Amino acid sequence: MDTDTVRSPAADEGAARRREQRGWYFYDWACSVYSTSVVTVFLGPYLTSVAEAAADADGFVHPLGIPVRAGSFFAYAVSLSVVVAVLVMPLVGAAADRTGRKKPLLAAAAYTGAAATAGMFFLDGDRYLLGGLLLVVANAAQSVAMMLYNSYLPQIAAPEERDAVSSRGWAFGYAAGALVLVANLVLYTGHDSFGVSESMAVRICLASAGLWWGAFALIPLRRLRDRRAPAREASLPGFRQLAATVRDMRRHPLTLAFLLAYLIYNDGIQTVISQASVYGSQELGLGQATLIVAVLLVQVLAVAGALLLGRLARQYGAKRTILGSLVAWTLTLAAGYFLPAGAPGWFFVLAAGIGLVLGGSQALSRSLFSHLVPPGKEAEYFSAYEISDRGLSWLGPLLFGLTYQLTGSYRDAIVSLVGFFVLGFVLLARVPVRRAIADAGNPVPERI
């Protein structure tokens, strides 16, 4: 026998793990287009216009007989989707851990979301209720799918690999978002030359995100493997399951301490993402084209930023790199306070700063949390992580709105968010992550 051709079991296992990792990256590639093109750019203004077309003389629509101002319908639909996700995620997470069958649940969530997004092609005229329903389904399905997707990370990556693997996943997502957004904007801005109306162009852009999501989700679903799990007790309904998860997390207080720090600084991150365009348009007087270019710039630089911070984490550890990114967030917001109005160049500089720290801070937070999850409870714990990521980011927008209401200045409102990064920095710095990893029952990487 030629011994040079014999592969060791460890080599075979390493090759299988890398194959899963490559498949895992492609789920971010598949679903991030929904977040970028649908939620961030096109759906809000378009669904609002559809609701306004259906409104009465006073500007109200009446879903289920409830009077709702047309301009608020999109925001209420997003809020309802969060409630649905919060109810469903802990239940699905516990079921995934109990059965070990994450892949069928991931497939169900992904294709439910993709189908709902593709169905937005039929959102025309005054069909605001259809739009609201599809948004609730797609957003909730996206949250459930991301929770399951994130929970694979501890299973497909060794402890020393997770920072790099998580960073590559985020980079794949931002790259796909930028690529499809460019194509969407070509169609949208040149719709007349393509022989379609503006409304039809938007509907094609919305539906294409669903088709992209469904097509590329096939790759991770083919490559990821289920792991059999030991028998566990039956899942509890909705909030009762979430409460049971939180009670279990109390036995790991350092994991809970990290989650609290993440909840606070991530609230700041999500608020900056959602309010930067308001700051650009209302305070700096920038046009829609400038804001869209800024979104593209953030997407492109977030790819480089995620990979760069992943490399820094290998050298300095994930915790120190996240802390450094929070300092960068603070300095970026402070600089944003002084941006001159009517100067798109400086706004692009601000967008570049956000892009460089955005992907990396989120990717490394995910990988660091994966070390703090007790084995066998990945999906259950990541449901709490996803809820803190998506469902509890309300304090930042509230503070932003109250500051503007009290001062009449968006500059004061944007700089008020510095507190989230400062407090998040202090809380994260106090978490002894090596001890937290050991207390969770996981091997401690050499550099963390």
PyMOL commands that set and color helices and strands:
alter all, ss='L'
color gray80, all
select helices_A, chain A and resi 3-5+9-54+63-65+70-99+102-122+128-151+153-156+159-189+198-216+218-223+238-249+253-283+288-316+318-337+344-371+378-391+395-407+410-415+418-429+433-439
alter helices_A, ss='H'
color red, helices_A
select strands_A, chain A and resi 60-61+68-69
alter strands_A, ss='S'
color yellow, strands_A
deselect
rebuild
show_as cartoon
